[in-house]
């Protein structure tokens, strides 16, 4: 038996708890800052018995659901706020056919994004493909062009990889300064999953790529026929045609039944609802290839064929949605986050608590894999004082995540894509967390 | 590893900078360069990993031969014709047909203006297609009050083939792949004419599979690396060899790296759906199958303008907009809905609705926006 009075030091009475919950309901739904305010009110009561321990709980005194109520399981009803979110400002006129939804990074654990929470970008809505009518054509500069049904494709030897997918516009709203006070909207245009399929090289070894083939056209079959041009060199290195996501069929939002997977490269290159691969000697200039996924520089010229997502990281605890408002001075707490690089594997992450003036090394934890999210961790003794907390990742290609000032000196502010500069959370005196940027601008006052 | 001492060093206090931090001492031992055996030779400036001894980085792989794994069949000539229909910059894949810019304008007004605005000038929330200039591409909004670059077809796109391919496969938005080749040429001719693109110094009046190949887009040379021709891939490799080309300029400083200003959020974007919440409670019981009569009427007669704020009308669900609209009370809102206000005609143009029905719809819209 443990000492009851000690165990009860930080519990609340049932009444207090419910009034707090009511406050939470009224305010928290409308602003992230209110979450912090609600946490501030967390009452600390000495020696009050917790009714959840003293009394029988309702789920312990009734018969639960029959186990086959949901042949395909669903999350607890209490988790209904753990969802993808959209903003009409990241769409055309609020139209959700050509828009993006953001993964709730603040609610994720480990490095697997559940399939229902994977971020989604579509150019003409989510297509629903009948797998019986699905065909994949591979042709052009190959010796033996082929057409495959889904069942035939899935007979090829499969491999699985944990890989991130990131829209190159992730964080694009923030080139000129912070705009969203939310981890979900600052970095949620990305997810990480285990993808299963066949290496494209395995198929090409059999059907014979002609030496004149330099480029591959990948074309989707949705209403936009989203397409991109990929250099053959990438195709033969680590490209895959995948049909499974975290052990089950790819979700419609992610390209059911088949998508292209180019590890580490812009997610739009990993064409969804994949219909056709054509090999050629010249690039195609596809529909969104220049009009959208190019980065305009201050020179007035734009980078095209801008493939890999550069080394990047973000602190997920704390964050605006998960503040430190309930911490007391002296509490030991874990700073946690995600690092990733499309150029290779994460080798380390540094943490700053003073806005980038001084750094210490964080620890990597869990699986460390190429072109996959990698978790990092740092134990910190909370002082109850304001902080400017940052993470800075490095990869085995030798790249170090740049500061905002370093990045914009080269890339300017109008490139839209590939923003990978260091993010800063401001932890205020009250423990609330706010999105800020540490940067130097030289504007006339 | 860095050694931390327990002494906290006070950093010059400012309203924006944290006041106490750790201090880093001693030298930083570099982390191992590689987690896995990596070779920095990838086209994209990154590394590649070998598959050897049954392994690929941390993954085990089956290293038996896959020779002879061979499924599927050859496509027929008709299948290839049906699907191999991309359109390339040299004109490969252009359909046979022709269309005038004037016909394109008629088609545009019918199918496209609702999203892309009159003459492609935008303003409806969807991409602006015309206007802009090459000069504007140098605009940088690095300080308040500066103009944005204007990326339109005429000022930005390097190839005309992209435009007709786009129209053929992906437009009109709600009915893609519905245009005949003549309509594709007409629409392309119109958009290029409006965008100031010319052939041999003359405005484009008519386009077909032959004169299409003579189009030179004004910003054709506006992109790098140069991916065309036999050196295309090598140009890409050369581009990625220099990290400065793509902003990979971060450096690993550990202490006294320098202090910079803190920029806070100016105008926070809070319009997100569903609204932010991390509460763990049971969802509100949604009335099952209870679509009210008012909601049905709303969907039929009002949603086209009020579903979003694109048309300037208060959007259903936009709490702030409806609080503003309700500022003068429900009676005033009902009065406006029945008699019209601003750009909204009486009853939103649905004159078959009774006054009572309009009031029910207003009530539904207000209730749905709390």
Interface residues (C-beta under 8 A of the other chain):
Chain A: X21 X24 X25 X28 X29 X30 X31 X32 X35 X77 X78 X79 X80 X81 X83 X85 X86 X87 X88 X89 X92 X93 X94 X95 X97 X98 X106 X107 X123 X124 X137 X139 X140 X144 X145 X146 X147 X148 X149 X152 X153 X155 X156 X157 X159 X160 X161 X173 X176 X177 X178 X179 X180 X181 X182 X184 X185 X202 X205 X206 X207 X214 X215 X217 X219 X223 X224 X225 X227 X229 X231 X232 X233 X234 X237 X238 X264 X265 X275 X276 X278 X282 X283 X284 X285 X286 X287 X289 X290 X291 X294 X296 X298 X299 X300 X301 X302 X303 X304 X305 X306 X307 X308 X310 X311 X321 X322 X341 X342 X343 X344 X345 X346 X347 X348 X350 X353 X354 X355 X356 X357 X358 X359 X360 X361 X367 X368 X369 X370 X383 X385 X386 X387 X388 X392 X394 X395 X396 X397 X398 X399 X400 X401 X402 X403 X405 X406 X407 X408 X409 X410 X411 X412 X413 X414 X418 X420 X422 X424 X426 X427 X434 X435 X436 X437 X438 X439 X440 X441 X443 X444
Chain B: X1 X2 X4 X8 X11 X17 X18 X19 X20 X21 X22 X23 X24 X28 X31 X32 X33 X34 X35 X36 X38 X40 X42 X43 X44 X45 X46 X47 X48 X49 X57 X58 X59 X61 X62 X66 X67 X68 X69 X70 X71 X72 X73 X74 X75 X79 X80 X83 X84 X86 X88 X89 X90 X115 X124 X125 X126 X127 X134 X135 X137 X138 X139 X140 X141 X142 X143 X144 X148 X149 X151 X153 X156 X157 X158 X159 X161 X162 X165 X166 X169 X170 X173 X176 X222 X223 X224 X225 X227 X228 X229 X232 X233 X236 X239 X243 X244 X245 X246 X247 X248 X249 X250 X251 X252 X253 X254 X255 X256 X257 X258 X259 X260 X261 X262 X263 X264 X265 X266 X267 X268 X269 X270 X271 X272 X273 X274 X275 X276 X277 X278 X279 X280 X281 X282 X283 X307 X308 X309 X310 X315 X319
